[in-house]
Amino acid sequence: MAGAAREELLACCIARLIGDAAHVAVGAASPIPATACALLRARGAPLRVSLLHQRAGNPFTEGSRELFDLAGQGRIDVFFLGGAQIDGAANLNLVHAGEHRFPGSFGSAFMYFAARRTILFREEHSRRVLVPRVEFISAPGSSPPELWRRGGPQALVTGKALFAWQPGSRRFRLESVHPGFGAAQIREDTGFDYDASASVPETAAPSEHDLVLLRGVVAREIAANYPEFARRVWAGAAAPGLR
C-alpha cells in the first residue's frame, strides 16, 4: 500500500489525541479533524461526532446555540480551534494582525473555556502563524486561578509537528516531528519558545489497517461533507465514487 499522505498522518495524530472521548465537536472548515473522528468510529469507538454546519452529521437545529449549551453543560469532550496567530502561551488571534482583518473570534473564547479539552490545529507552521505573542487575544490559553474555566489546550498539531501543552509551566513541549522535518527546522520555523528533549521522535505513521479504513469507509464518509478534500486526498486510492 502506498505511503501515507500528509493529511492521513495528521488525522491519525489527532485521533490519538482524541483518545476515548465520548463527544467531539468539529468546526465547519475542519476536514482533517473530521477525518480523525471518522477513523475512530471506523475502528469501532462509540464516539459521538457533531459536524457543525454540515449536510450530514450535524444534529443541531438552531446553528451553534445548541453547541454552546452542550459545552456549557460539560458535554463536549473535545473541540478544535485554530488561529491566524498562535503564541507560546496557547493564546489565539482570530481578529486582526497589523492591517489584516480576519473573520472574527465567533464563539472560540467560550468554547476554549467550556469544552473539556481543546486541540489547537493549524496546518501552516511558520513564524507568521506561530508567533512570540499574538497581537490580539481573542481566546486565551490560560486564565487566573480565581476565574472559572473547565477546559483548556491539550496539544497543538501543525503540518510539521506535534506539541503537548504543559499546564503547570504554561508552555508547549515538542512531542514529535512529522516525517520529512527535523527538530532543528521546527525550532527555526517556530516564533515562540518551547521545551524539547534532546532527542525528539518522529510522529508515528498510520498503520496499514488505518490506511485501509481511511481510503475506504472513512473517505466515503468524509466525501459527504468535504467532497473537494476527499477527492484531493483519496482520488487515487481505492475509494469508489471519489474520482
C-alpha positions in Angstrom: 0.0 0.0 0.0 1.2 3.5 -0.9 2.7 5.6 1.9 0.5 7.8 4.0 -0.5 11.2 2.7 0.2 14.2 4.9 -3.5 14.5 5.7 -3.7 10.9 6.7 -0.7 11.3 9.0 -2.3 14.3 10.7 -5.7 12.6 11.0 -4.0 9.6 12.8 -2.1 12.0 15.1 -5.3 13.8 16.0 -7.1 10.5 16.6 -4.5 9.5 19.2 -5.1 12.8 21.0 -8.9 12.4 21.0 -8.4 9.0 22.6 -11.5 7.7 24.4 -13.5 10.9 24.3 -17.3 10.4 24.2 -18.4 13.6 22.3 -16.3 15.6 19.8 -17.5 18.7 18.0 -15.8 19.7 14.8 -16.0 23.1 13.0 -17.3 23.7 9.5 -13.9 24.0 7.9 -12.0 21.2 9.6 -11.8 18.2 7.3 -8.7 16.7 8.9 -10.1 16.7 12.5 -13.4 15.3 11.0 -11.3 12.5 9.3 -9.7 11.7 12.7 -13.2 11.3 14.2 -14.4 9.2 11.4 -11.3 7.0 11.7 -12.0 6.4 15.4 -15.6 5.4 14.6 -14.4 3.1 11.8 -12.2 1.4 14.4 -15.4 0.8 16.5 -15.1 3.6 19.0 -18.5 4.7 20.4 -17.7 8.3 19.6 -20.4 10.9 19.1 -19.4 13.5 16.5 -21.1 16.8 15.8 -20.0 18.3 12.5 -21.1 22.0 12.6 -22.9 23.4 9.6 -22.5 20.3 7.5 -25.0 18.4 5.4 -24.5 15.2 7.3 -23.6 14.6 10.9 -25.0 17.9 12.2 -27.6 17.3 14.9 -28.3 20.9 15.7 -31.4 22.7 14.6 -30.5 26.2 15.7 -27.0 26.7 14.5 -24.4 27.0 17.2 -26.6 27.8 20.1 -27.2 24.2 21.0 -23.4 23.5 20.7 -22.8 26.3 23.3 -25.5 24.8 25.5 -23.8 21.4 25.4 -20.4 22.8 26.0 -21.7 24.9 29.0 -23.1 21.7 30.5 -19.8 20.0 30.1 -21.0 17.6 27.4 -18.4 18.4 24.8 -15.2 16.5 25.5 -13.0 17.7 22.6 -13.2 20.8 20.4 -10.8 22.1 17.8 -9.5 25.6 17.4 -7.1 27.4 15.2 -5.9 30.9 14.8 -4.4 33.4 12.4 -1.8 33.6 15.1 -1.0 31.2 18.0 1.6 32.0 20.6 3.6 30.1 23.1 1.1 30.7 25.8 -1.6 29.0 23.6 -3.4 32.3 23.0 -5.3 32.6 19.7 -5.8 35.6 17.5 -8.7 35.4 15.1 -9.4 39.2 14.9 -6.5 41.1 13.3 -2.8 41.3 12.7 -1.5 44.7 11.6 -3.8 45.9 8.9 -5.1 42.5 8.1 -8.6 41.7 9.4 -9.9 38.2 9.9 -13.4 36.8 10.1 -13.6 37.1 13.9 -13.5 35.0 17.0 -17.1 33.9 17.0 -17.5 31.5 19.9 -13.9 30.5 20.2 -13.3 32.1 23.6 -16.4 30.4 25.1 -15.6 27.0 23.7 -12.0 27.3 24.8 -13.3 27.7 28.4 -16.2 25.3 28.3 -15.1 22.3 26.3 -13.2 19.8 28.4 -10.2 19.7 26.1 -9.2 21.8 23.1 -6.8 20.6 20.4 -5.2 23.5 18.5 -4.8 22.7 14.9 -3.2 24.8 12.1 -1.6 23.2 9.1 0.7 26.1 8.3 3.8 26.0 10.6 5.7 29.3 10.2 6.8 32.3 12.2 3.9 34.2 10.6 1.4 31.9 12.4 3.4 30.7 15.5 4.4 34.0 17.0 6.1 35.1 20.2 2.9 36.9 21.3 -0.4 37.3 19.4 -1.3 40.8 18.5 -4.8 40.4 19.8 -6.0 37.7 22.3 -9.4 36.5 21.0 -9.2 33.3 23.1 -6.7 32.9 26.0 -4.8 29.8 26.5 -4.9 30.0 30.3 -6.7 32.0 33.0 -6.1 33.3 36.5 -6.9 30.6 39.2 -9.9 32.6 40.5 -11.6 32.6 37.1 -13.8 29.6 36.3 -12.6 27.5 33.4 -13.5 23.9 32.7 -11.1 23.3 29.8 -8.1 24.5 28.0 -5.5 23.4 25.5 -4.4 19.8 25.2 -2.0 20.0 22.3 -1.0 21.9 19.2 -0.9 20.0 15.9 0.7 21.6 12.8 1.7 20.4 9.4 5.2 19.8 10.7 5.0 18.8 14.4 3.0 17.9 17.5 3.3 20.0 20.7 1.9 19.0 24.0 0.6 21.6 26.4 2.1 21.7 29.9 -0.5 23.3 32.3 2.0 23.7 35.1 4.6 25.7 33.3 2.1 27.1 30.7 4.4 26.2 27.9 4.4 23.8 24.9 6.7 20.8 24.7 7.7 19.4 21.3 6.4 15.8 21.3 7.2 14.6 17.8 8.2 15.8 14.4 6.4 14.7 11.3 8.3 12.8 8.6 10.3 15.0 6.3 11.2 17.5 9.0 13.7 17.8 11.8 13.8 19.2 15.3 16.2 22.0 14.2 13.9 23.0 11.4 10.9 23.1 13.8 12.9 25.4 16.1 13.7 27.7 13.2 10.2 27.8 11.9 8.5 28.5 15.3 8.3 32.0 16.6 7.7 31.1 20.2 10.0 29.3 22.6 9.1 25.8 23.8 10.5 22.8 25.7 12.0 19.8 24.0 14.0 16.7 24.9 17.5 16.1 23.5 16.0 13.6 21.1 12.6 14.2 19.6 10.9 11.2 18.0 9.2 11.1 14.6 5.4 11.2 14.6 4.1 7.6 14.3 2.9 6.8 10.8 -0.6 5.3 10.2 -0.8 1.6 10.4 -1.7 -0.5 7.4 -5.1 -1.2 8.9 -5.7 2.6 9.4 -4.8 3.3 5.8 -7.3 0.7 4.6 -10.0 2.4 6.7 -9.0 5.9 5.7 -9.0 5.0 2.0 -12.3 3.1 2.2 -15.1 3.7 4.6 -13.6 7.0 6.0 -13.0 8.5 2.6 -16.6 7.8 1.6 -18.0 9.3 4.8 -15.9 12.4 4.6 -16.8 12.9 1.0 -20.4 13.7 2.1 -19.4 16.9 3.8 -16.0 17.7 2.4 -16.1 16.4 -1.3 -13.2 18.5 -2.6 -11.0 17.5 0.3 -11.9 13.8 -0.2 -11.2 13.9 -4.0 -7.8 15.7 -3.4 -6.6 13.2 -0.8 -8.1 9.9 -1.9 -8.9 10.2 -5.6 -6.0 7.9 -6.4 -6.9 5.4 -3.7 -9.4 2.6 -3.7 -12.3 4.7 -2.6 -15.3 4.2 -5.0 -17.1 7.4 -6.0 -14.3 9.8 -5.3 -12.8 10.0 -8.8 
